[in-house]
Amino acid sequence: MSVEQVLSRNGPRRLLALDGGGIRGCISIEVLDRLESVIRKQTGQRDVVLGDWFDYVGGTSTGAILATCVASGMPVARIREFYQEQGAAMFQQASLLKRLWFSYEREPLAAKLREVLGADTKLGAPDLRCLLMLVLRNASTDSPWPLSNNPRARYNDRRRPDCNLDLPLWQLVRASAAAPTFFPPEYVRLQDREFVFVDGGVTSYNNPAFLLFLMATLEPYRLRWPTGPENMLLISIGTGSSPTTISEAHGRSPNLLENARGVPLALMSSASMQQDYLCRAFGRCRAGARLDRELGDLVDVGEPEASEGSPGVLPKLFTYVRYDVELTLEGLASIGVEGIDPRSIDSLDDVTRIPELQRVGRGLAEFVQPAHLAGFG
């Protein structure tokens, strides 16, 4: 499969969105592995990879790394090996002086991305198996930058001197994963101007699911894929949500340090939940954990009948599936995982916890069912 084949084919569209979350992307990998296994059984193709089944894959931060590996045609087993073998190398401590600004060196991660993706591979590389979207934050313009290899998009026109398709793919992935305080920013030259990029997770799209749907359907992106539960499947995979709370001792009057630590993570968590909420509201949800006590999970909630005199209700725009788990004792127990202290796996950069994260991922992966893909090949 190639991008041109994706654009020209008929039939329902299949989208895959991958959250950010640092080394907790190991949770997502186990869910991807289960998805790949289910798809192979359903299609009867023992060697099919996710990049050949999905039409559009998008990711933020570690999700951008995973999405690019998927779009490049890697089987999930190879993606897992990449994280297991190179995780520690990518998180190489910066010098003591540099640690005033960031914890880890830029080059080890950049070098691994060049090695795996190819130093000369561009965003518009013809050997990518499907459409790919990466979420970055342009710190020079203070705005989120979702970049894709969609050749029909305005800024992907080959006639433009600033065509995004000519940007190095590894560098865009590295930029999407340049989490502030963890990694230094990435400097990307676009024609005669250099932009400073940081992790897309510090935008409202750490969970890029609803954004991916918009980029597949809105007129300005020039794909205009048909909507409707029978026409589009959107699968969204999280990296485990870790609630940020203030200690009881300081609950009435949190100090400055607790606020400084908690507010950014709380905002990212709220933004991710909002994306999930939008997808469940506008899509027909087949699977997903509870959102909250009032909403429940919105699974199999139909399109309510419009009451007399009301303006009616918009029809569902796609079929939606969300796989994620709350990293609490209750959340882990809900997926059959015991014996892991949630506090030990809530870090974004502790590579020593990869085995525990994989256990959590395997527990979550048990919830991937063939019925979730029914009607989509």
C-alpha positions as CSV (number, residue, x, y, z in Angstrom):
1,M,0.0,0.0,0.0
2,S,1.1,3.6,-0.7
3,V,-0.3,7.0,0.0
4,E,-1.5,7.3,-3.6
5,Q,-3.3,3.9,-3.3
6,V,-4.9,5.0,0.0
7,L,-6.2,8.2,-1.7
8,S,-7.6,6.3,-4.7
9,R,-9.2,3.4,-3.0
10,N,-12.9,3.2,-2.2
11,G,-14.7,1.9,0.9
12,P,-14.8,2.7,4.6
13,R,-11.9,4.7,6.0
14,R,-9.8,3.5,9.0
15,L,-8.0,6.0,11.3
16,L,-5.6,5.4,14.2
17,A,-4.7,8.0,16.8
18,L,-1.9,7.6,19.3
19,D,-1.4,9.7,22.5
20,G,1.7,11.2,23.8
21,G,3.2,9.9,27.1
22,G,7.0,9.3,26.9
23,I,8.2,5.8,27.7
24,R,4.6,5.0,28.6
25,G,4.2,4.5,24.9
26,C,5.1,0.9,25.8
27,I,1.5,0.5,27.0
28,S,0.3,1.5,23.5
29,I,2.6,-0.9,21.8
30,E,1.0,-3.9,23.5
31,V,-2.5,-2.7,22.3
32,L,-1.1,-2.3,18.8
33,D,0.3,-5.8,18.9
34,R,-3.2,-7.1,19.8
35,L,-4.8,-5.0,17.0
36,E,-2.3,-6.4,14.5
37,S,-3.0,-9.9,15.6
38,V,-6.8,-9.4,15.3
39,I,-6.4,-7.8,11.9
40,R,-4.2,-10.7,10.6
41,K,-6.8,-13.2,11.7
42,Q,-9.7,-11.3,10.2
43,T,-8.0,-10.7,6.8
44,G,-6.3,-14.1,6.6
45,Q,-3.0,-12.3,5.9
46,R,-0.3,-13.5,8.3
47,D,2.1,-10.8,7.4
48,V,-0.2,-7.7,7.1
49,V,1.0,-4.7,9.1
50,L,-1.0,-1.9,10.6
51,G,0.3,0.6,8.0
52,D,-1.3,-1.4,5.3
53,W,-4.7,-1.6,7.1
54,F,-5.1,1.9,8.3
55,D,-5.6,4.8,5.9
56,Y,-4.5,7.6,8.2
57,V,-2.3,7.4,11.3
58,G,-1.6,10.3,13.7
59,G,0.3,10.8,16.8
60,T,1.8,13.2,19.3
61,S,5.2,13.0,21.1
62,T,5.8,9.3,21.7
63,G,2.6,8.7,19.7
64,A,4.3,10.5,16.8
65,I,7.2,8.0,17.0
66,L,4.8,5.1,17.0
67,A,2.6,6.5,14.2
68,T,5.6,7.1,12.0
69,C,6.9,3.5,12.6
70,V,3.4,2.2,11.7
71,A,3.2,4.3,8.6
72,S,6.7,3.1,7.6
73,G,5.4,-0.4,7.5
74,M,7.1,-1.8,10.6
75,P,5.5,-4.8,12.3
76,V,4.6,-4.2,15.9
77,A,7.3,-6.7,17.1
78,R,10.0,-4.5,15.6
79,I,8.5,-1.4,17.2
80,R,8.6,-3.1,20.5
81,E,12.2,-4.1,20.0
82,F,13.0,-0.5,19.2
83,Y,11.6,0.8,22.5
84,Q,13.1,-2.0,24.5
85,E,16.6,-1.9,23.1
86,Q,16.9,1.9,22.5
87,G,14.8,3.4,25.3
88,A,17.7,3.8,27.7
89,A,20.0,5.1,25.0
90,M,17.5,7.8,24.0
91,F,17.1,9.0,27.5
92,Q,20.8,9.9,28.0
93,Q,21.4,12.4,30.9
94,A,22.5,15.9,29.9
95,S,25.6,17.5,31.5
96,L,25.1,19.0,34.9
97,L,25.1,22.6,33.5
98,K,22.6,21.7,30.7
99,R,20.2,20.1,33.3
100,L,19.3,23.6,34.3
101,W,17.3,23.7,31.0
102,F,16.6,20.0,30.1
103,S,17.3,16.6,31.5
104,Y,18.4,14.7,28.4
105,E,20.7,15.2,25.5
106,R,19.2,15.8,22.0
107,E,21.5,13.8,19.9
108,P,20.9,10.2,21.1
109,L,17.2,10.4,20.3
110,A,17.9,12.2,17.0
111,A,20.5,9.6,16.0
112,K,18.1,6.7,16.7
113,L,15.4,8.3,14.6
114,R,17.8,9.0,11.7
115,E,18.9,5.3,11.9
116,V,15.4,3.9,12.1
117,L,13.6,6.2,9.7
118,G,16.4,7.2,7.4
119,A,18.5,10.4,7.5
120,D,17.3,11.4,4.1
121,T,13.7,10.4,4.4
122,K,11.2,13.3,3.9
123,L,7.7,13.8,5.2
124,G,6.5,13.2,1.6
125,A,8.5,9.9,1.2
126,P,6.8,7.7,-1.4
127,D,7.4,4.5,0.6
128,L,5.2,5.5,3.5
129,R,2.3,3.0,3.5
130,C,-0.5,5.4,4.6
131,L,-1.3,9.0,5.5
132,L,0.6,10.3,8.5
133,M,-0.1,13.2,10.8
134,L,2.3,14.5,13.5
135,V,1.4,17.1,16.1
136,L,4.1,19.7,17.0
137,R,4.0,23.0,18.9
138,N,5.7,25.9,17.1
139,A,7.2,27.9,19.9
140,S,8.2,30.6,17.5
141,T,4.5,31.3,16.6
142,D,3.0,30.0,19.9
143,S,0.7,27.6,18.0
144,P,0.0,23.9,17.4
145,W,1.3,22.7,14.1
146,P,-0.3,19.4,12.9
147,L,1.8,18.3,9.8
148,S,0.8,15.6,7.5
149,N,1.9,13.9,4.3
150,N,-1.4,14.5,2.6
151,P,-0.4,15.6,-0.9
152,R,-3.6,17.5,-1.4
153,A,-3.1,19.8,1.6
154,R,-2.4,23.5,0.9
155,Y,1.1,23.6,2.3
156,N,2.1,20.2,0.7
157,D,1.8,21.6,-2.8
158,R,5.1,20.6,-4.6
159,R,5.0,23.9,-6.4
160,R,5.5,25.9,-3.1
161,P,9.0,26.8,-2.2
162,D,8.1,26.0,1.5
163,C,6.5,22.7,0.8
164,N,6.2,20.7,4.0
165,L,6.7,17.4,2.2
166,D,10.4,18.3,1.8
167,L,11.0,18.5,5.6
168,P,13.1,15.7,7.1
169,L,10.8,13.1,8.7
170,W,13.1,12.2,11.5
171,Q,13.4,15.8,12.5
172,L,9.7,16.4,12.7
173,V,9.2,13.3,14.8
174,R,12.0,14.5,17.1
175,A,10.4,17.9,17.3
176,S,7.0,16.3,18.3
177,A,8.8,14.5,21.1
178,A,10.8,17.4,22.4
179,A,9.1,17.6,25.7
180,P,10.0,20.8,27.6
181,T,12.4,20.2,30.6
182,F,13.1,16.7,29.2
183,F,14.6,17.4,25.8
184,P,15.9,20.6,24.2
185,P,13.7,22.1,21.4
186,E,14.2,21.2,17.7
187,Y,15.1,23.9,15.2
188,V,13.6,23.3,11.8
189,R,14.4,25.5,8.8
190,L,11.6,26.2,6.4
191,Q,12.7,28.1,3.4
192,D,14.5,31.2,4.7
193,R,13.2,31.0,8.3
194,E,14.1,28.8,11.2
195,F,11.3,27.8,13.6
196,V,11.6,26.5,17.2
197,F,9.5,23.4,17.8
198,V,8.7,21.6,21.0
199,D,6.6,18.6,22.1
200,G,3.1,18.5,20.6
201,G,1.9,17.2,24.0
202,V,1.9,20.8,25.3
203,T,-0.9,21.7,23.0
204,S,-4.5,20.6,23.4
205,Y,-3.7,17.6,21.2
206,N,-1.7,15.3,23.3
207,N,-4.6,13.0,22.4
208,P,-4.9,13.8,18.7
209,A,-8.0,11.7,17.9
210,F,-10.6,14.3,17.2
211,L,-8.0,16.4,15.3
212,L,-7.2,13.5,13.1
213,F,-10.9,13.1,12.3
214,L,-11.1,16.8,11.3
215,M,-8.0,16.5,9.1
216,A,-9.6,13.6,7.3
217,T,-13.0,15.3,6.7
218,L,-12.8,19.2,6.7
219,E,-12.8,21.0,3.4
220,P,-9.5,22.9,3.9
221,Y,-7.5,19.7,4.2
222,R,-8.9,18.6,0.8
223,L,-9.5,14.9,1.6
224,R,-13.2,15.2,2.5
225,W,-13.6,11.6,3.3
226,P,-17.3,10.6,3.8
227,T,-18.6,10.6,7.4
228,G,-21.0,8.3,9.1
229,P,-20.6,5.3,11.5
230,E,-20.5,2.9,8.5
231,N,-18.0,5.0,6.6
232,M,-15.2,5.7,9.1
233,L,-13.6,3.9,12.0
234,L,-11.4,5.9,14.5
235,I,-9.3,3.9,17.0
236,S,-7.6,5.9,19.7
237,I,-5.0,4.5,22.0
238,G,-3.8,6.1,25.2
239,T,-0.6,5.7,27.3
240,G,-2.4,5.5,30.6
241,S,-3.8,8.5,32.4
242,S,-2.2,9.5,35.7
243,P,-4.4,11.7,37.9
244,T,-2.6,14.7,39.3
245,T,-3.7,15.5,42.9
246,I,-2.7,17.8,45.7
247,S,-1.7,16.2,48.9
248,E,-4.2,16.3,51.7
249,A,-1.8,18.3,53.9
250,H,-1.8,21.2,51.4
251,G,-5.2,20.6,50.0
252,R,-6.6,23.9,51.3
253,S,-3.6,26.0,50.4
254,P,-1.4,24.4,47.8
255,N,2.1,25.8,47.8
256,L,3.8,27.3,44.7
257,L,5.9,24.2,44.0
258,E,2.9,21.9,44.1
259,N,1.0,24.2,41.7
260,A,4.0,24.5,39.4
261,R,4.3,20.7,39.2
262,G,0.6,20.0,38.9
263,V,-0.9,22.6,36.7
264,P,0.8,21.6,33.3
265,L,0.0,17.9,33.8
266,A,-3.5,18.7,34.8
267,L,-4.1,20.8,31.7
268,M,-2.7,18.1,29.5
269,S,-4.9,15.5,31.1
270,S,-8.0,17.7,30.8
271,A,-7.2,18.4,27.1
272,S,-6.8,14.7,26.4
273,M,-10.0,13.9,28.1
274,Q,-11.8,16.6,26.1
275,Q,-10.6,15.0,22.8
276,D,-11.9,11.7,24.0
277,Y,-15.2,13.3,25.1
278,L,-15.7,14.9,21.7
279,C,-15.0,11.7,19.9
280,R,-17.6,9.9,22.0
281,A,-20.1,12.7,21.6
282,F,-19.8,12.9,17.8
283,G,-18.9,9.3,17.1
284,R,-20.7,6.0,17.9
285,C,-18.6,4.6,20.6
286,R,-18.0,0.8,20.6
287,A,-15.5,0.6,23.5
288,G,-13.9,2.8,26.1
289,A,-13.4,3.2,29.8
290,R,-15.7,5.4,32.0
291,L,-15.3,9.1,31.4
292,D,-16.8,10.1,34.8
293,R,-19.7,9.1,37.1
294,E,-22.2,11.3,35.3
295,L,-21.4,10.5,31.7
296,G,-20.4,6.9,32.1
297,D,-18.6,5.5,29.1
298,L,-21.1,6.6,26.3
299,V,-20.6,3.1,24.7
300,D,-23.5,2.2,22.4
301,V,-25.3,5.4,23.1
302,G,-27.5,5.9,20.1
303,E,-28.7,9.0,18.3
304,P,-31.6,10.3,20.5
305,E,-34.9,11.1,18.8
306,A,-35.5,14.8,18.4
307,S,-38.4,15.9,20.5
308,E,-41.2,17.9,19.0
309,G,-40.2,21.4,18.3
310,S,-36.5,20.9,18.9
311,P,-33.9,21.5,16.2
312,G,-32.9,17.9,16.2
313,V,-29.7,16.1,16.9
314,L,-26.7,15.7,14.6
315,P,-26.2,12.1,13.4
316,K,-23.1,10.2,14.5
317,L,-20.1,11.0,12.3
318,F,-17.9,7.9,12.7
319,T,-17.4,4.7,14.7
320,Y,-15.1,5.2,17.6
321,V,-13.0,3.0,19.9
322,R,-10.8,4.1,22.8
323,Y,-8.3,2.0,24.6
324,D,-6.8,3.5,27.8
325,V,-6.4,2.9,31.5
326,E,-6.2,5.0,34.6
327,L,-2.9,4.4,36.4
328,T,-4.5,3.9,39.8
329,L,-5.0,0.7,41.9
330,E,-8.6,0.7,40.8
331,G,-7.8,1.3,37.2
332,L,-5.1,-1.4,37.0
333,A,-7.4,-3.9,38.8
334,S,-10.1,-3.2,36.1
335,I,-7.8,-4.6,33.5
336,G,-6.7,-7.5,35.6
337,V,-3.2,-6.2,36.6
338,E,-2.2,-6.4,40.2
339,G,1.1,-6.1,42.1
340,I,2.2,-2.9,40.5
341,D,2.4,0.4,42.4
342,P,0.8,3.0,40.2
343,R,3.3,5.6,41.4
344,S,6.1,3.5,40.0
345,I,4.8,3.8,36.4
346,D,3.4,7.3,36.2
347,S,6.8,8.7,35.1
348,L,7.3,9.6,31.4
349,D,11.0,8.8,31.4
350,D,11.7,5.9,33.7
351,V,13.0,3.3,31.3
352,T,13.6,0.8,34.1
353,R,9.8,0.4,34.3
354,I,9.4,-0.9,30.7
355,P,8.5,-4.5,31.9
356,E,5.8,-3.2,34.2
357,L,4.4,-0.9,31.5
358,Q,4.3,-3.9,29.1
359,R,2.3,-5.8,31.7
360,V,-0.2,-3.0,31.9
361,G,-0.3,-2.8,28.1
362,R,-1.0,-6.6,27.8
363,G,-3.8,-6.2,30.4
364,L,-5.3,-3.4,28.4
365,A,-4.9,-5.2,25.1
366,E,-7.2,-8.0,26.3
367,F,-10.0,-5.5,25.8
368,V,-9.3,-5.4,22.0
369,Q,-12.1,-7.4,20.4
370,P,-12.7,-8.4,16.7
371,A,-16.2,-6.9,17.1
372,H,-14.7,-3.5,17.5
373,L,-13.5,-3.7,13.9
374,A,-16.7,-5.2,12.5
375,G,-17.7,-3.7,9.1
376,F,-14.3,-2.3,8.3
377,G,-12.6,-5.1,6.6
